[in-house]
């Protein structure tokens, strides 16, 4: 009579198949989630602020005093920054939430006026602009062409002045397309002094 083989073998082909399948699933998930790890890490690094301490407060106060002295010196020399009108282009819904992506396609300035400067304070996760700060340096009529991609059925897109007078032009946008804004800036819209 032939004796039975009583050897226990835990690493048979079934176990190896199970282990390699688990390793493959882990590798796939790691590769799929890899971009989100860096986005979350960069976002947390940019939002973390150093704790305020007495030495930081003293440094900030000294820097503030230094900047005030520089401004006073610029005023005395007559080299103060040229007045400008700050305008804000936003797209919000009825609950004042951002509801569209925007792209500034064209700007028409008054004759002889310098180009309009702009800054994008808020961007979507794919770097699409959500709103714009626009800087006008001369009085006259300005026209802006903006491509609006709403994320909701109706989105309220508004161009408004910020720093002196309150002027605004608005459109309700229900579908993707170009929107034209025209705004007339007068001398009264420009602040006489910027730093008082």
ChimeraX attribute file (.defattr): number of C-alpha atoms within 10 A of each C-alpha:
attribute: neighborCount
match mode: 1-to-1
recipient: residues
	/A:1	3
	/A:2	4
	/A:3	5
	/A:4	6
	/A:5	6
	/A:6	6
	/A:7	6
	/A:8	7
	/A:9	6
	/A:10	9
	/A:11	9
	/A:12	9
	/A:13	9
	/A:14	9
	/A:15	11
	/A:16	12
	/A:17	12
	/A:18	11
	/A:19	12
	/A:20	11
	/A:21	12
	/A:22	12
	/A:23	11
	/A:24	12
	/A:25	11
	/A:26	12
	/A:27	11
	/A:28	12
	/A:29	10
	/A:30	12
	/A:31	9
	/A:32	10
	/A:33	10
	/A:34	11
	/A:35	10
	/A:36	10
	/A:37	10
	/A:38	11
	/A:39	12
	/A:40	11
	/A:41	10
	/A:42	11
	/A:43	10
	/A:44	11
	/A:45	10
	/A:46	9
	/A:47	8
	/A:48	8
	/A:49	8
	/A:50	7
	/A:51	6
	/A:52	8
	/A:53	9
	/A:54	8
	/A:55	9
	/A:56	12
	/A:57	11
	/A:58	11
	/A:59	12
	/A:60	12
	/A:61	12
	/A:62	12
	/A:63	12
	/A:64	12
	/A:65	12
	/A:66	12
	/A:67	12
	/A:68	13
	/A:69	12
	/A:70	12
	/A:71	17
	/A:72	14
	/A:73	13
	/A:74	13
	/A:75	14
	/A:76	10
	/A:77	9
	/A:78	9
	/A:79	10
	/A:80	15
	/A:81	12
	/A:82	12
	/A:83	16
	/A:84	20
	/A:85	21
	/A:86	19
	/A:87	20
	/A:88	18
	/A:89	22
	/A:90	23
	/A:91	26
	/A:92	20
	/A:93	18
	/A:94	10
	/A:95	7
	/A:96	11
	/A:97	11
	/A:98	20
	/A:99	23
	/A:100	26
	/A:101	20
	/A:102	24
	/A:103	16
	/A:104	17
	/A:105	12
	/A:106	11
	/A:107	15
	/A:108	14
	/A:109	18
	/A:110	15
	/A:111	9
	/A:112	7
	/A:113	14
	/A:114	11
	/A:115	14
	/A:116	14
	/A:117	11
	/A:118	15
	/A:119	12
	/A:120	14
	/A:121	10
	/A:122	14
	/A:123	14
	/A:124	11
	/A:125	8
	/A:126	6
	/A:127	9
	/A:128	14
	/A:129	18
	/A:130	22
	/A:131	26
	/A:132	21
	/A:133	19
	/A:134	20
	/A:135	18
	/A:136	21
	/A:137	18
	/A:138	24
	/A:139	18
	/A:140	15
	/A:141	14
	/A:142	18
	/A:143	15
	/A:144	18
	/A:145	16
	/A:146	19
	/A:147	18
	/A:148	23
	/A:149	20
	/A:150	23
	/A:151	15
	/A:152	14
	/A:153	11
	/A:154	17
	/A:155	25
	/A:156	19
	/A:157	25
	/A:158	17
	/A:159	23
	/A:160	19
	/A:161	21
	/A:162	16
	/A:163	14
	/A:164	14
	/A:165	14
	/A:166	10
	/A:167	14
	/A:168	16
	/A:169	14
	/A:170	17
	/A:171	15
	/A:172	15
	/A:173	20
	/A:174	15
	/A:175	14
	/A:176	14
	/A:177	12
	/A:178	16
	/A:179	17
	/A:180	15
	/A:181	18
	/A:182	16
	/A:183	16
	/A:184	12
	/A:185	20
	/A:186	12
	/A:187	11
	/A:188	10
	/A:189	21
	/A:190	21
	/A:191	15
	/A:192	13
	/A:193	12
	/A:194	12
	/A:195	11
	/A:196	5
